[in-house]
Amino acid sequence: MEDFELLRREKRRRKAKLKFFGLDVVPNVPDFNKEGLADGFDVNNSCYPSRLVKSTWGDDYDIALYGRLGLHCHNFQKGTNFKFVRWEKYSVISTAYDYVYVTLDAKDPVSDSVFSFQTLLNEDSSPDRPVMWTTLACRIKCENAADDHWDDKAVDDFYKDGIPKWSSDEELSRGKKNYYVAFFAGRRIKPKAWRFYYDRGLCARLALYCYNLQKGTACDFRFISQLHEQTHLYFTKSFVTFEAVNPADRSPLTFETCVKHNDDQVTHVPNLWWETHICRVEGSEEADYEWNDGAVHDYYKGEMPKWLSDDRQQRCYVVEQSELHDEKNGWLPLLTEFAFFTKWNGPLSPGEIEDCRPLITQHVVVETLDEKEPSDKLNAANAVFYISFECVEDPTIGRYRAVIRKTMDGKPGHMSLEVTCWRFATSTLR
């Protein structure tokens, strides 16, 4: 009985102490789990009591950067092309690292719809090593708890050492592994999103034209499936994986190409250029990145030629109308598309330029130093093409002229295309 009485007194003492300090009132903590809110994104359960994460619609750059990183991860894995609009809210839970829960608005350019998106990012900014960000969740908004476990065993040891130094172009040309990494790092492209990547599709089709010309094949382009890009000051390097088909037996083929081009750096200018450095069936052949400028005749260097005079045309090969419609010359309309793209790059988006197809190629003249029979000059490795064409989708029935200089240095997968294009009056149509 004495022990029981002592216990009752101790309970009363503790209760009085809690009342004295105002700690006897049980806080009104809402049960957020029953309200359909996602832990971390909509409610912060790491504090006591739990609190709602309120929408602030801020413009902090670092939060926007985290949101865009999550979108990039989702686009890469799912083959989507979602665009960042603005972030809505975020919460930070700090342990040994910072876990940042971001809710943002994203836009799907295919349907033009805006929707809510969530991404969870881990930031490790230890002073003795480079800053590391890890996305642990990237998803269209839902109420499920995020799986924040990183499976380090799933990552090859090759990617766990110290940060590598920058590779030079020479090292890339010697290192087959580096190119494989570039292709592997590409984001996946859904076939239905083809029109939004029309410009990169041109790169892939140019590479396939180079492959067919060098190999004597006639593979048909289907669509690009993966894209990785390296942006430099004066040019962009696009690593494109694309699908093609062998018309002989309808067998599918996957190709890889690396195309260097300047259409991202300059827009609405008279001249654009593209240069292929790789074009191969996936996984085959080592790439030789270095372009051998010494193998190209000086006649094909310098300023772009002007439109042909009548005297000069006498020394050139005029392509017959029957050749323009011959299936084996199906690459000729591709040159016309490059010309039209050069004229409208900038004022129109790639998708809008693609909507203007088909273009009507009306007149082609080939100028080359290659010693070939007249009918074979169309397939000369080095040549200048003078092309007149029409765009029927242009409300003014646009007529155009283009000069396209094609050169090859003799290496597998190497082809250069320089293009200038302008509009001209109907009275000057040849």
C-alpha positions in Angstrom: 0.0 0.0 0.0 2.8 2.4 0.8 4.4 1.8 -2.6 1.0 2.4 -4.3 0.6 5.7 -2.4 4.1 6.8 -3.3 3.3 6.1 -7.0 0.1 8.2 -6.8 1.9 11.1 -5.2 4.6 11.0 -7.9 2.0 11.1 -10.7 0.3 14.1 -9.0 3.6 15.9 -8.7 4.5 15.4 -12.4 1.0 16.5 -13.5 1.4 19.7 -11.4 4.8 20.3 -12.9 3.4 20.0 -16.4 0.5 22.3 -15.6 2.9 24.9 -14.1 5.0 25.0 -17.3 1.9 24.9 -19.6 2.7 21.5 -21.0 -0.4 19.7 -19.9 -2.4 20.7 -23.1 -2.3 18.1 -25.9 -1.6 20.0 -29.2 -4.2 19.7 -31.9 -2.1 17.9 -34.5 -4.0 17.1 -37.7 -3.6 13.6 -39.1 -2.1 14.6 -42.4 -1.8 11.1 -43.6 -5.7 10.9 -43.8 -6.0 14.1 -45.8 -4.4 12.7 -49.0 -1.2 14.8 -48.7 2.2 13.6 -49.7 4.9 13.4 -46.9 7.6 16.0 -47.5 5.9 17.7 -50.4 2.6 18.8 -48.8 3.3 18.3 -45.1 6.5 18.3 -43.1 6.3 15.5 -40.6 9.9 15.9 -39.4 8.9 18.6 -37.0 6.5 18.6 -34.0 3.8 19.3 -34.5 3.7 18.5 -38.3 3.0 21.5 -40.5 1.6 22.1 -43.9 3.9 23.2 -46.7 2.3 26.3 -48.1 2.3 27.5 -51.7 4.6 30.5 -52.1 5.1 30.6 -55.9 8.6 32.1 -55.5 11.4 32.8 -58.0 14.4 31.5 -56.1 16.9 30.3 -58.7 18.3 27.3 -56.7 14.8 25.8 -56.1 14.0 26.3 -59.8 17.3 24.5 -60.7 16.3 21.6 -58.5 12.9 21.3 -60.1 14.5 21.4 -63.6 16.9 18.6 -62.6 14.0 16.5 -61.5 12.2 17.2 -64.8 15.4 16.2 -66.8 15.5 12.9 -64.9 11.9 12.2 -65.7 12.2 13.1 -69.4 15.3 11.0 -69.7 13.7 7.9 -68.2 10.2 8.3 -69.7 11.0 9.7 -73.1 8.9 12.9 -72.4 9.8 16.5 -73.1 8.2 18.3 -70.1 9.2 21.9 -69.6 9.7 23.8 -66.3 7.2 26.6 -65.8 7.6 27.8 -62.2 7.9 26.3 -58.7 5.0 26.3 -56.3 6.4 25.3 -52.9 9.3 23.5 -51.3 10.3 22.1 -47.9 13.8 21.2 -46.6 14.5 18.3 -44.2 18.1 18.4 -42.9 19.9 15.4 -41.5 23.5 14.7 -42.5 22.4 16.0 -45.9 19.6 18.3 -47.1 16.5 16.7 -48.6 14.6 19.3 -50.7 11.0 18.5 -51.6 9.9 20.6 -54.6 6.4 21.0 -56.1 6.3 22.8 -59.4 4.3 23.5 -62.5 5.4 21.7 -65.7 4.2 21.9 -69.3 3.8 19.1 -71.8 4.5 20.7 -75.2 2.7 17.9 -77.0 -0.7 18.7 -75.4 0.1 22.2 -74.3 -1.2 21.3 -70.8 0.2 22.5 -67.5 0.2 20.1 -64.5 1.7 19.7 -61.0 5.0 17.9 -60.7 7.0 16.7 -57.6 10.7 16.1 -57.3 12.9 15.1 -54.2 16.5 16.1 -54.3 19.4 15.3 -52.0 22.1 17.9 -51.7 25.6 17.0 -50.3 27.7 20.1 -50.1 30.6 18.8 -48.0 33.4 21.4 -48.1 36.1 18.7 -48.9 34.6 17.5 -52.1 32.5 18.6 -55.1 28.8 19.4 -54.6 26.6 16.4 -55.4 22.9 16.5 -56.1 20.9 13.3 -56.3 17.3 13.1 -57.5 15.4 10.5 -55.4 11.9 11.2 -56.8 10.6 12.8 -60.0 6.9 12.3 -60.7 3.6 13.8 -61.7 2.0 14.9 -58.4 0.6 12.2 -56.2 0.0 11.5 -52.5 2.3 8.4 -52.2 5.4 8.5 -50.1 8.6 8.9 -52.1 11.1 6.1 -52.2 14.2 8.0 -51.1 16.6 5.0 -51.0 19.6 5.3 -53.4 20.9 1.9 -54.6 24.6 2.6 -54.8 25.3 -1.0 -55.8 23.4 -0.5 -59.1 26.0 2.1 -60.2 29.2 0.9 -61.9 32.5 1.6 -59.9 33.7 3.5 -63.0 31.4 6.4 -62.0 32.4 6.4 -58.3 36.0 7.6 -58.4 37.0 11.3 -58.3 35.6 13.7 -60.8 37.4 13.1 -64.1 39.2 15.9 -65.9 37.9 17.4 -69.1 38.6 15.3 -72.2 40.1 16.9 -75.3 38.7 16.2 -78.8 41.9 14.2 -79.5 41.2 12.0 -76.4 37.6 11.5 -77.5 38.7 10.5 -81.0 41.0 7.9 -79.5 38.6 6.7 -76.7 35.8 4.5 -77.9 34.4 4.3 -74.4 33.8 8.1 -74.2 31.6 8.0 -77.3 29.6 5.1 -76.0 29.1 7.1 -72.7 27.8 10.1 -74.8 25.3 7.9 -76.6 24.2 6.1 -73.5 23.7 9.4 -71.7 21.1 10.6 -74.2 17.5 11.2 -73.3 14.9 9.0 -74.9 12.7 10.5 -77.5 9.2 9.2 -78.1 8.3 8.6 -81.8 5.2 10.8 -81.5 7.4 13.7 -80.4 9.3 13.6 -83.7 8.2 17.0 -85.0 9.6 18.8 -82.0 13.0 17.3 -82.9 12.8 17.9 -86.6 16.2 19.8 -86.6 17.9 16.8 -84.9 16.1 14.5 -87.3 17.9 16.4 -90.2 21.2 15.7 -88.5 20.4 11.9 -88.4 19.2 11.9 -92.0 22.3 13.6 -93.1 24.4 11.0 -91.3 22.4 8.2 -92.9 22.9 9.8 -96.4 26.6 9.7 -95.7 26.5 6.1 -94.6 24.5 5.0 -97.7 26.8 6.9 -100.0 29.9 5.3 -98.5 28.5 1.8 -98.1 26.4 1.6 -101.2 23.3 0.9 -99.2 19.8 2.4 -99.3 18.7 2.3 -95.7 15.6 4.4 -94.9 15.3 6.7 -91.9 12.4 6.1 -89.5 12.8 8.2 -86.3 15.3 9.3 -83.7 15.1 7.4 -80.4 17.8 9.0 -78.2 19.6 12.3 -78.0 22.5 13.7 -76.1 24.1 17.1 -76.7 27.2 19.1 -75.8 26.9 22.8 -76.3 30.0 24.9 -77.1 30.4 28.6 -77.7 30.2 28.4 -81.5 28.6 25.0 -82.2 26.6 22.1 -80.8 27.6 18.5 -80.9 24.6 16.2 -81.1 24.9 12.5 -80.3 21.9 10.9 -82.0 20.7 7.3 -81.8 18.1 6.7 -84.5 16.1 3.8 -86.1 16.3 2.9 -89.8 15.2 0.0 -92.0 16.9 -2.0 -94.7 14.5 -1.9 -97.6 16.0 -5.1 -99.1 14.5 -7.3 -96.3 12.7 -4.7 -94.1 15.0 -5.5 -91.2 15.3 -2.8 -88.5 18.7 -1.2 -87.8 19.8 1.1 -85.0 22.3 3.8 -85.9 24.5 6.1 -83.9 25.8 9.4 -85.2 27.7 12.5 -83.9 26.9 15.7 -85.8 28.5 19.0 -85.2 26.4 22.1 -86.2 25.9 25.8 -85.6 22.2 26.3 -86.0 21.7 26.6 -82.2 24.3 29.4 -81.9 23.1 31.5 -84.8 19.6 32.0 -86.1 18.2 33.8 -89.2 21.6 34.1 -90.9 22.5 33.4 -94.5 24.8 30.4 -93.9 24.6 27.3 -91.7 26.8 24.2 -91.6 26.6 20.6 -90.4 29.5 18.2 -90.1 29.1 14.4 -89.4 31.9 12.6 -87.5 30.2 9.3 -86.8 27.7 7.3 -88.7 27.6 3.6 -87.9 25.3 0.7 -86.9 25.0 0.8 -83.2 28.1 -0.6 -81.4 30.2 -1.1 -84.5 33.4 0.5 -85.7 35.6 2.9 -83.7 35.0 6.5 -84.4 37.7 8.8 -86.0 36.6 12.2 -84.8 39.3 14.3 -86.4 38.3 16.0 -89.7 41.1 15.9 -92.3 40.8 19.3 -93.8 43.9 18.7 -95.9 42.0 16.0 -97.9 39.5 18.5 -99.3 40.5 20.6 -102.4 40.8 24.3 -101.8 38.2 24.9 -104.4 35.6 23.8 -101.8 36.8 26.1 -99.1 36.3 29.8 -98.3 33.3 31.9 -99.0 30.2 30.2 -100.4 29.8 30.4 -104.2 27.3 32.8 -105.7 24.4 31.6 -107.9 25.5 30.2 -111.3 25.9 32.4 -114.3 24.9 31.0 -117.7 28.5 30.6 -118.6 29.4 28.6 -115.5 26.3 26.4 -115.9 27.6 25.2 -119.3 30.4 23.5 -117.4 28.1 21.8 -114.9 25.8 18.8 -114.8 22.1 19.7 -115.0 20.1 17.0 -113.2 17.3 15.6 -115.3 13.7 15.8 -114.1 13.5 12.0 -114.2 16.5 11.9 -111.8 14.8 14.3 -109.4 12.0 11.7 -109.0 14.1 8.6 -109.0 13.9 6.7 -105.6 17.6 6.1 -105.5 18.1 9.9 -105.4 15.8 10.2 -102.4 18.4 12.3 -100.6 18.0 15.2 -103.0 14.8 16.4 -101.2 16.8 16.2 -98.0 19.2 18.9 -99.3 16.2 21.0 -100.1 14.9 20.6 -96.5 18.3 21.7 -95.2 18.1 24.8 -97.4 14.6 25.7 -96.2 15.6 25.1 -92.6 18.6 27.5 -93.1 16.2 30.2 -94.4 13.7 30.0 -91.6 15.8 28.8 -88.6 15.0 31.3 -85.8 11.8 33.0 -87.1 10.1 29.5 -87.1 10.5 26.7 -84.6 11.7 23.3 -85.9 8.1 22.0 -85.6 6.7 24.9 -87.7 9.4 24.4 -90.3 8.5 20.7 -90.5 4.8 21.6 -91.1 5.9 23.3 -94.3 6.8 20.0 -96.0 6.7 18.7 -98.6 8.9 21.1 -100.6 9.0 20.8 -104.4 12.5 20.6 -105.9 12.4 22.1 -109.3 15.9 22.5 -110.6 19.3 21.1 -109.6 22.7 21.8 -111.0 25.9 20.0 -109.8 29.3 21.5 -110.0 32.3 19.2 -109.1 36.0 18.7 -109.8 35.6 14.9 -109.5 36.4 13.1 -112.7 33.2 11.2 -113.3 30.8 10.5 -116.0 28.2 13.3 -116.2 25.4 11.2 -114.7 27.7 10.0 -111.9 28.5 13.6 -110.8 25.3 13.6 -108.8 27.0 11.2 -106.3 30.4 13.0 -106.3 32.0 13.0 -102.8 32.7 16.8 -103.2 30.3 19.0 -105.0 28.3 22.2 -105.0 24.6 22.0 -105.6 22.5 24.8 -107.0 18.9 24.2 -106.2 15.6 26.0 -107.0 12.6 24.9 -105.0 9.1 25.9 -103.9 7.2 25.7 -100.7 3.5 25.2 -101.4 2.5 25.7 -97.8 3.9 29.3 -97.9 0.8 31.5 -98.3 2.8 33.7 -100.8 3.9 30.5 -102.8 7.5 31.1 -101.7 10.2 30.3 -104.3 13.7 29.8 -103.2 17.3 29.4 -104.3 20.0 27.6 -102.4 23.7 26.9 -102.7 24.8 23.8 -100.9 28.4 22.7 -100.6 29.1 19.1 -99.7 32.6 17.9 -98.9 34.0 14.6 -97.6 37.5 13.9 -96.3 37.4 10.2 -97.1 37.0 8.9 -93.5 34.1 6.7 -92.6 31.1 8.7 -91.4 32.6 12.1 -92.4 30.5 14.6 -94.4 30.3 18.3 -94.3 27.3 20.4 -95.5 27.4 24.2 -95.9 24.1 25.9 -96.9 22.9 29.3 -97.9 19.4 30.0 -99.0 17.3 33.0 -100.1 14.0 33.9 -101.5 13.6 35.3 -105.0 11.1 36.9 -107.3 9.0 34.7 -109.7 10.4 36.6 -112.7 13.9 35.3 -112.0 12.9 31.6 -111.9 15.1 29.5 -114.1 
